């Protein structure tokens, strides 16, 4: 008998990343104005960009995603464009308005999305000694050269603390642009330290890379600072598409794309079916201002079409980025061995819907940890706590707990 770890429930994770999102303000408006003010090149113009993205859109987006099973990652820039920190207030916007926006996002979006800082300002680097902005930029200088490890770790921790102050223990972080991309090993180590320091989280993730070109490798999650004995790791989540919705600016009609780039109407073409066929997480990338698009909701409407098509695929599973990260950690950390008519799994961490294929194996009274597993009609209908026959194999899925779990056929 052989034992192989499968994707969760034998399905392929899909997810959506929303970047450049932050409470109340439209980051693109302030980013472009600041960029022009300090003489940094950009072709984007702030004219036509709204100052705010309203709480009504937060509710509309979050409710629609919940109704359609959508999960992903949603940025919470802690100090958008240096205006102020979202835990203390944004000058020019009332505290009650800010709190209403944050509360709505936490209530409606957060259940299905990870909230992450997109470092501190998504603009200029902050001097943590006095919280003034320096001349360097998070997505320029801090993307083009390595950042000292202690500096990077303290900076990430500062971003996490702002979210922690509004009762958001962020599971991961997001790079503004290519922030910290020059040394991803150091980035993973710094993020792990910061997460343990602020949130007591030994298994975080970061989002920095996107592989969407034909010549790119498949965008499988990457593991950094893996310590099986301690049960610690940081995962690099890799996006699998470009922003093929409506771009980051939110007013650039040249950035509007066809849903066919993600998935065609016949479900055969586009990037998502390609990734699903390879068993690789299909993580789409987008930007909050482009979804809103000055109230036209251009990006959001394209996304709705994409979701309607993706949800017709038979073997996908919407997951938050933290859920994908934890599954790939568990895959790497778990020790699986054949024992009698089944297998034994030893893991330092919990993992929902942990799925194994036993090949060949016979139907029978399959149990996990001595408790009966329910037989599913087929592999496509697996759930945690069940097993199914797939040809000559048996596939079993369990909510894995730390320690030892035996999956055995009792008869």
PAKETOR-478109 format. One record per residue (C-alpha): x, y, z. Coordinates in steps of 0.001 Angstrom, whole numbers. Layout:
N
+---------+---------+---------+
:      xx :      yy :      zz :
+---------+---------+---------+
:       X :       Y :       Z :
...
+---------+---------+---------+
REM end
This chain:
411
+---------+---------+---------+
:      xx :      yy :      zz :
+---------+---------+---------+
:       0 :       0 :       0 :
:    1080 :    3574 :    -715 :
:    -164 :    6702 :    1036 :
:    -165 :   10106 :    -660 :
:   -1319 :   13454 :     678 :
:   -3928 :   14921 :   -1650 :
:   -5296 :   18437 :   -2010 :
:   -8016 :   19200 :     565 :
:  -11072 :   17023 :    -189 :
:   -9332 :   16079 :   -3466 :
:  -10220 :   19489 :   -4831 :
:   -8122 :   22410 :   -6019 :
:   -8090 :   25564 :   -3864 :
:   -9230 :   28794 :   -5484 :
:   -9025 :   32215 :   -3888 :
:   -9141 :   35947 :   -4637 :
:   -6654 :   38538 :   -3423 :
:   -7842 :   42126 :   -2943 :
:   -4905 :   44524 :   -2680 :
:   -4780 :   48272 :   -1944 :
:   -7868 :   48134 :     273 :
:   -8052 :   50197 :    3449 :
:  -10756 :   51724 :    5637 :
:  -12708 :   54661 :    4187 :
:  -10127 :   56176 :    1853 :
:   -9396 :   55290 :   -1757 :
:   -5688 :   54543 :   -1541 :
:   -5102 :   55117 :   -5265 :
:   -6290 :   58740 :   -5009 :
:   -3824 :   59583 :   -2258 :
:    -992 :   57423 :   -3617 :
:   -1089 :   59156 :   -7009 :
:   -1273 :   62651 :   -5504 :
:    1637 :   61909 :   -3173 :
:    3636 :   60385 :   -6007 :
:    3259 :   63524 :   -8111 :
:    3950 :   65798 :   -5141 :
:    7338 :   64236 :   -4413 :
:    8308 :   63910 :   -8085 :
:    8094 :   60130 :   -8435 :
:    7124 :   58991 :  -11917 :
:    3640 :   57610 :  -12544 :
:    1346 :   57826 :  -15540 :
:   -1732 :   57615 :  -13337 :
:   -3741 :   60762 :  -12631 :
:   -5833 :   61424 :   -9543 :
:   -8545 :   63281 :  -11455 :
:  -11675 :   61184 :  -11547 :
:  -10578 :   59128 :   -8591 :
:  -12972 :   59324 :   -5641 :
:  -11487 :   60226 :   -2268 :
:  -13439 :   57468 :    -510 :
:  -14719 :   53975 :   -1193 :
:  -17974 :   53909 :     769 :
:  -19100 :   51484 :    3427 :
:  -22102 :   50619 :    1250 :
:  -19697 :   48986 :   -1219 :
:  -18027 :   47089 :    1626 :
:  -21413 :   45594 :    2527 :
:  -22363 :   44901 :   -1082 :
:  -19073 :   43168 :   -1860 :
:  -18944 :   41150 :    1362 :
:  -22553 :   39995 :    1180 :
:  -22223 :   38938 :   -2460 :
:  -19035 :   36965 :   -1741 :
:  -20675 :   35198 :    1201 :
:  -23689 :   34257 :    -959 :
:  -21450 :   32756 :   -3649 :
:  -18934 :   30961 :   -1431 :
:  -16035 :   33255 :   -2308 :
:  -13005 :   33359 :      -4 :
:   -9670 :   35132 :    -154 :
:   -7464 :   37888 :    1241 :
:   -8345 :   41557 :    1812 :
:   -5716 :   44187 :    2635 :
:   -6089 :   46632 :    5511 :
:   -3384 :   49246 :    4882 :
:   -2599 :   50441 :    8443 :
:   -1534 :   54030 :    7671 :
:   -2829 :   54670 :    4152 :
:    -607 :   57117 :    2271 :
:     666 :   58370 :    5636 :
:   -2627 :   60098 :    6428 :
:   -2855 :   58581 :    9911 :
:   -3088 :   55192 :   11543 :
:   -6439 :   53452 :   11336 :
:   -6417 :   52603 :   15047 :
:   -6185 :   56269 :   16103 :
:   -7964 :   58044 :   13246 :
:   -7568 :   59538 :    9785 :
:   -7399 :   63355 :    9672 :
:  -10261 :   64748 :    7621 :
:  -12521 :   61768 :    8327 :
:  -14606 :   61405 :   11458 :
:  -13781 :   58640 :   13921 :
:  -17379 :   57439 :   13785 :
:  -17178 :   57139 :    9990 :
:  -13908 :   55217 :   10248 :
:  -15276 :   52903 :   12929 :
:  -18428 :   52219 :   10899 :
:  -16308 :   51165 :    7901 :
:  -14038 :   48933 :    9987 :
:  -16955 :   47352 :   11842 :
:  -18798 :   46584 :    8596 :
:  -15699 :   45013 :    7053 :
:  -15098 :   42892 :   10153 :
:  -18705 :   41752 :   10300 :
:  -19311 :   41032 :    6617 :
:  -15978 :   40479 :    4827 :
:  -13733 :   39064 :    7569 :
:  -15540 :   35712 :    8006 :
:  -14468 :   34738 :    4478 :
:  -11282 :   36745 :    3967 :
:   -7950 :   37139 :    5707 :
:   -7249 :   40740 :    6675 :
:   -3588 :   41697 :    6280 :
:   -1551 :   44866 :    6483 :
:     -57 :   45894 :    3165 :
:    2862 :   47101 :    5150 :
:    2395 :   50456 :    6800 :
:    1624 :   53217 :    4278 :
:    1846 :   51515 :     864 :
:    3754 :   54694 :      31 :
:    6745 :   56160 :    1815 :
:    8649 :   54233 :    4463 :
:    7845 :   55283 :    8027 :
:   10527 :   56157 :   10578 :
:    9329 :   54113 :   13549 :
:   11071 :   56387 :   16050 :
:    8726 :   59306 :   15372 :
:    6205 :   57947 :   12798 :
:    7153 :   60462 :   10119 :
:    7533 :   59444 :    6501 :
:   11021 :   59233 :    5032 :
:   12060 :   59863 :    1427 :
:   12262 :   56127 :     679 :
:    9264 :   54197 :    -644 :
:    8044 :   50798 :     443 :
:    7621 :   49602 :   -3152 :
:   10717 :   51324 :   -4557 :
:   13859 :   51371 :   -2399 :
:   12594 :   48620 :     -92 :
:   11823 :   46503 :   -3154 :
:   15016 :   47124 :   -5108 :
:   17515 :   46237 :   -2362 :
:   17582 :   43868 :     613 :
:   16306 :   45342 :    3880 :
:   18276 :   44440 :    7054 :
:   16517 :   41579 :    8838 :
:   15997 :   43367 :   12161 :
:   14698 :   46488 :   10399 :
:   12289 :   44444 :    8292 :
:   11009 :   42407 :   11252 :
:   10363 :   45516 :   13359 :
:    8599 :   47208 :   10457 :
:    6289 :   44246 :    9859 :
:    5571 :   44036 :   13586 :
:    4618 :   47734 :   13638 :
:    2133 :   47143 :   10807 :
:     659 :   44123 :   12589 :
:     270 :   46033 :   15869 :
:   -1936 :   48668 :   14267 :
:   -4351 :   45955 :   13124 :
:   -4027 :   44214 :   16484 :
:   -5100 :   47488 :   18121 :
:   -8442 :   47257 :   16278 :
:   -8835 :   43596 :   17250 :
:   -7611 :   42123 :   13977 :
:   -4920 :   39488 :   14596 :
:   -3770 :   39378 :   10973 :
:   -2835 :   35879 :    9792 :
:    -362 :   37231 :    7259 :
:    1009 :   40300 :    5488 :
:     965 :   41679 :    1944 :
:    3798 :   43362 :      76 :
:    3040 :   46747 :   -1442 :
:    4471 :   46228 :   -4902 :
:    7598 :   44095 :   -4678 :
:    8373 :   45107 :   -1081 :
:   11050 :   42844 :     463 :
:   11181 :   40637 :   -2636 :
:   14977 :   40755 :   -2954 :
:   15372 :   38113 :    -254 :
:   12238 :   36064 :     330 :
:   13967 :   33790 :    2847 :
:   14684 :   36818 :    5041 :
:   11137 :   38074 :    4454 :
:    9691 :   34781 :    5672 :
:   11937 :   34774 :    8737 :
:   11099 :   38399 :    9578 :
:    7359 :   37796 :    9153 :
:    7496 :   34713 :   11357 :
:    9290 :   36640 :   14112 :
:    6872 :   39579 :   13870 :
:    3797 :   37345 :   13927 :
:    5023 :   35451 :   16973 :
:    5862 :   38729 :   18686 :
:    2524 :   40476 :   18013 :
:     -76 :   37738 :   17513 :
:    1561 :   34618 :   18937 :
:    1191 :   33068 :   15489 :
:    3901 :   30541 :   14538 :
:    2385 :   29753 :   11132 :
:    1791 :   32959 :    9136 :
:    1928 :   33732 :    5423 :
:    2951 :   36585 :    3167 :
:    1850 :   37539 :    -333 :
:    4542 :   38990 :   -2566 :
:    4913 :   37055 :   -5822 :
:    2716 :   36599 :   -8883 :
:    3312 :   33960 :  -11566 :
:     948 :   34580 :  -14459 :
:    3050 :   34488 :  -17621 :
:    3304 :   31349 :  -19790 :
:    7009 :   31005 :  -18973 :
:    6456 :   31264 :  -15207 :
:    6505 :   28160 :  -12995 :
:    3260 :   26977 :  -11464 :
:    2356 :   29223 :   -8499 :
:    2451 :   26638 :   -5725 :
:    2852 :   28016 :   -2178 :
:    6443 :   28273 :    -952 :
:    7740 :   27331 :    2499 :
:   10158 :   29434 :    4533 :
:   11767 :   28925 :    7972 :
:   10209 :   25460 :    8233 :
:   10808 :   23819 :   11641 :
:    8930 :   20524 :   11899 :
:    9828 :   19937 :   15530 :
:    8567 :   23342 :   16642 :
:    5647 :   23292 :   14200 :
:    6692 :   26670 :   12787 :
:    6744 :   27914 :    9223 :
:    5973 :   30917 :    7033 :
:    4317 :   30350 :    3671 :
:    4742 :   32516 :     617 :
:    1389 :   32681 :   -1164 :
:    1883 :   33092 :   -4913 :
:    -732 :   34721 :   -7129 :
:   -1603 :   32889 :  -10331 :
:   -3148 :   35680 :  -12430 :
:   -2490 :   39294 :  -13181 :
:   -5086 :   41869 :  -12238 :
:   -7316 :   40950 :  -15144 :
:  -10307 :   42794 :  -13720 :
:   -9955 :   46593 :  -13829 :
:   -6483 :   47458 :  -12578 :
:   -5214 :   49207 :   -9471 :
:   -6009 :   52808 :  -10387 :
:   -9781 :   52572 :  -10511 :
:  -10095 :   55106 :  -13341 :
:   -8002 :   53613 :  -16142 :
:  -10245 :   52116 :  -18815 :
:   -7223 :   50628 :  -20567 :
:   -6821 :   48367 :  -17536 :
:  -10264 :   46770 :  -17988 :
:   -9948 :   43132 :  -19069 :
:  -12149 :   40284 :  -20200 :
:  -13230 :   37565 :  -17766 :
:  -12008 :   35117 :  -20426 :
:   -8428 :   35705 :  -19261 :
:   -9337 :   33981 :  -15995 :
:  -11838 :   31482 :  -17395 :
:  -13785 :   31263 :  -20645 :
:  -17520 :   30679 :  -20828 :
:  -17020 :   27048 :  -21905 :
:  -14756 :   26543 :  -18844 :
:  -11935 :   25253 :  -21066 :
:   -9754 :   28318 :  -21527 :
:   -8123 :   30898 :  -19315 :
:   -5662 :   30712 :  -16451 :
:   -7906 :   29224 :  -13751 :
:   -8748 :   25969 :  -15618 :
:   -5063 :   25624 :  -16489 :
:   -4061 :   25808 :  -12815 :
:   -6921 :   23575 :  -11675 :
:   -5904 :   20921 :  -14207 :
:   -2387 :   20998 :  -12727 :
:   -3732 :   20653 :   -9174 :
:   -2219 :   24040 :   -8314 :
:   -4029 :   26630 :   -6179 :
:   -5671 :   29160 :   -8495 :
:   -5230 :   32435 :   -6633 :
:   -6537 :   35409 :   -8572 :
:   -5157 :   38901 :   -7997 :
:   -7128 :   42149 :   -7999 :
:   -7246 :   45641 :   -6494 :
:   -9995 :   47225 :   -4406 :
:  -10042 :   50589 :   -6265 :
:  -10473 :   48747 :   -9570 :
:  -13369 :   46742 :   -8160 :
:  -15123 :   49969 :   -7115 :
:  -14031 :   51981 :  -10189 :
:  -15524 :   55289 :   -9108 :
:  -18861 :   53657 :   -8311 :
:  -19200 :   51862 :  -11651 :
:  -18014 :   48626 :   -9994 :
:  -16300 :   47557 :  -13210 :
:  -13797 :   45164 :  -11638 :
:  -16411 :   43734 :   -9317 :
:  -18774 :   43008 :  -12198 :
:  -16032 :   41236 :  -14158 :
:  -15263 :   39232 :  -11027 :
:  -18914 :   38216 :  -10707 :
:  -18764 :   36710 :  -14188 :
:  -15536 :   34896 :  -13331 :
:  -17017 :   33483 :  -10121 :
:  -20153 :   32265 :  -11913 :
:  -17921 :   30304 :  -14285 :
:  -15435 :   29068 :  -11663 :
:  -18286 :   27767 :   -9525 :
:  -19345 :   25513 :  -12407 :
:  -16029 :   23639 :  -12209 :
:  -16557 :   20286 :  -10479 :
:  -13436 :   20049 :   -8342 :
:  -12644 :   23444 :   -6817 :
:  -12706 :   24612 :   -3203 :
:  -12798 :   28282 :   -2232 :
:  -10309 :   28883 :     574 :
:   -8846 :   31830 :    2441 :
:   -5140 :   32349 :    1785 :
:   -4372 :   31417 :    5409 :
:   -6225 :   28126 :    4916 :
:   -4179 :   27362 :    1813 :
:    -997 :   28291 :    3676 :
:   -1821 :   26037 :    6636 :
:   -2633 :   23101 :    4366 :
:     711 :   23375 :    2585 :
:    2485 :   23654 :    5939 :
:     722 :   20542 :    7214 :
:    1626 :   18723 :    3995 :
:    5280 :   19481 :    4655 :
:    5247 :   18851 :    8411 :
:    3118 :   15714 :    8658 :
:    4876 :   12362 :    8711 :
:    2734 :    9688 :    7072 :
:    3493 :    5973 :    7132 :
:    1667 :    2773 :    6225 :
:     500 :     849 :    9290 :
:   -1395 :   -2413 :    8793 :
:   -4501 :   -1790 :    6701 :
:   -4208 :    1991 :    6764 :
:   -1808 :    4721 :    7805 :
:    -526 :    6740 :   10727 :
:    -124 :   10527 :   10532 :
:    2051 :   12420 :   13010 :
:    1674 :   16206 :   12830 :
:    2780 :   19102 :   15062 :
:    -196 :   21181 :   13893 :
:   -3906 :   20970 :   13259 :
:   -5237 :   21067 :    9709 :
:   -8822 :   20991 :    8491 :
:   -9862 :   18633 :    5669 :
:   -6491 :   16860 :    5587 :
:   -6874 :   14310 :    2813 :
:   -4925 :   11149 :    2025 :
:   -5125 :    8543 :    -709 :
:   -4478 :    4919 :     256 :
:   -3545 :    2866 :   -2798 :
:   -4666 :     200 :   -3247 :
:   -7224 :    -148 :    -460 :
:  -10581 :   -1824 :      64 :
:  -13905 :    -501 :    1306 :
:  -14783 :   -1281 :    4889 :
:  -15221 :     206 :    8331 :
:  -12749 :    3075 :    8000 :
:  -11922 :    4968 :   11180 :
:   -9750 :    7914 :   12189 :
:   -8478 :    7988 :   15738 :
:  -10829 :    5117 :   16478 :
:  -13905 :    7071 :   15397 :
:  -15964 :    5923 :   12372 :
:  -15666 :    7861 :    9151 :
:  -18762 :    8359 :    7042 :
:  -18744 :    6870 :    3549 :
:  -19193 :    9484 :     814 :
:  -20916 :    8473 :   -2450 :
:  -17783 :    9356 :   -4429 :
:  -14560 :   11344 :   -4167 :
:  -16280 :   14490 :   -5427 :
:  -18548 :   14524 :   -2374 :
:  -15884 :   14105 :     290 :
:  -16179 :   16125 :    3487 :
:  -14031 :   16182 :    6604 :
:  -14708 :   12995 :    8550 :
:  -15509 :   10873 :    5500 :
:  -14000 :    8437 :    3032 :
:  -14752 :    7390 :    -533 :
:  -13743 :    4783 :   -3065 :
:  -11833 :    6041 :   -6105 :
:  -11042 :    3138 :   -8428 :
:   -8780 :     752 :   -6520 :
:   -8050 :    3409 :   -3888 :
:   -9651 :    4780 :    -767 :
:   -9522 :    8518 :     -75 :
:  -10064 :    9735 :    3488 :
:  -10376 :   13269 :    4816 :
:  -10091 :   14278 :    8480 :
:   -9728 :   17390 :   10575 :
:   -6182 :   16617 :   11633 :
:   -5205 :   17344 :   15235 :
:   -1683 :   17830 :   16624 :
:     -98 :   14542 :   17557 :
:    -843 :   11118 :   16096 :
:   -3864 :   10138 :   14021 :
:   -4395 :    6594 :   12738 :
:   -6641 :    6024 :    9715 :
:   -7405 :    2307 :    9667 :
:   -9853 :    -149 :    8120 :
:  -11438 :   -2107 :   10950 :
:  -13167 :   -4641 :    8778 :
+---------+---------+---------+
REM end
